[in-house]
C-alpha cells in the first residue's frame, strides 16, 4: 500500500488553512496546519513532512526566518511560499534557500495542487536518503501524535457551526433529516429510561444530591449517542442560528428544519415509549420503576409555566455547550467527555429538556391507569396539560438557552465580520 504523503501548511489566515486542508485531504494527502511561525517550526521539528506551504506574513515572526529554519533542518522537504505580498527580493532569497515555488494569493485549488505536485517531484528522495526518510517517518508515526490531544479553538468551532455544520443540516435531504430526527428521539429516550431506572431508589440510599448526579450521569448516554453515532436533535440544532446570522441560509429554512426535526424527535420518543411499555420492563422492582415514571411525568406537568420556561433555558444552555465542546474535540473520547459533564449538570440541577419530556411524560401517561396511587391526585396528568403547561414553555426556553445564549453569543464574539475565504473555489462548488 502506497504511503500517504504529508503536507504542513503554515498560515495565519484560518480560511487559507481550512481550504488547503480540504483540498489536499480530498487528494489523498495527510495535512497538518499551523497558525503561527513558532507553531509551524514546532510541528516541523517533531514530525516528518514531504512538503511545507509557508506564508511570509505571519504575526509572531518573519516568514523568511521560518523558511530558512525549515530549509536547514529538512533538506529533503519540498518548500513552497504562499503569500499575497511578494517582492523580487524575497523571491530571490527564497530561490537561494532552495524554495521550490512561489504561489501568490488568491489561488485556485488547481494552481496550488499543481505547484505541490511539481515541488514533490523535484525533491523526490532516492537511494539511501529515501530509506532513511522512511525509517524516520515510521518512527514518528509509531509514537503518539500531538494532534490526538489537541482541540479546535472556539474561533474554529464558531466557523464550523456557521459555515459548515449548519449549512450541511440546512441542505440535507428531508428523508435523511427525518430518519436522523427519529433516531435522536429514540436515543434521548434511552437516556431518559435509564435515568428513570437509576433514579427510582437512589435518593433513599445515597441522598438526593448524589442521586441527582447519578441520574444525570446515566442520562448523558442519550446525547452521547446523538453526537457520536450521528442524529438530528432539535435542541442541538438551535446552534444553527449562527448560520442565519452569518447569512449562510435564511431564517425560514432554519425554522422549517427545526420543525421537521422537532416532529421527528417526538415520533422517535413515542416509538421508544411504545417499546418500553410493551417490554414490561417498567415492572422491575415490583413496579417501582413504573411508579417512578408516573411520578416524574406528574411532577413535570405540575410545574408552573414560568418555572418550566426558565428551566428550559438552563437546560439547553448546557446542552448546546455540550454540542459546541464536542465539535471542538478531534476524537471520540474527547467528544464523550465534552458531552458528559454539561448533560450531567443539567439533569442534576433539575432543568427541563423538551425532547426528553417527549419520553418522560407520555410514558407516565401510559402507566397512569396502572399506578393510581403515586401519593398524589393524577387528574392533572393529561395530554392537554403536557402540551400547554410543559412542552410549549420548555421548548421556548430551550430555544432561548441554545439559540440566544450559545449560538448567537459565540457567533457575535468569534464569527461576526469575518472576511470570506481568500482561496478561489471552482465555480461548480
Helices and strands as residue ranges (DSSP letters): E 6-10, H 14-26, E 30-34, H 37-46, E 51-54, E 57-58, E 61-62, H 63-73, E 78-83, H 88-96, E 101-104, H 109-122, H 127-142, G 146-149, H 154-159, I 160-165, H 166-170, H 174-206, H 208-219, H 221-224, I 225-230, G 236-240, H 241-245, H 251-279, G 281-283, H 288-301, H 305-328, H 332-349, H 354-367, H 383-385, I 386-391, H 392-399, I 400-408, H 409-410, I 411-415
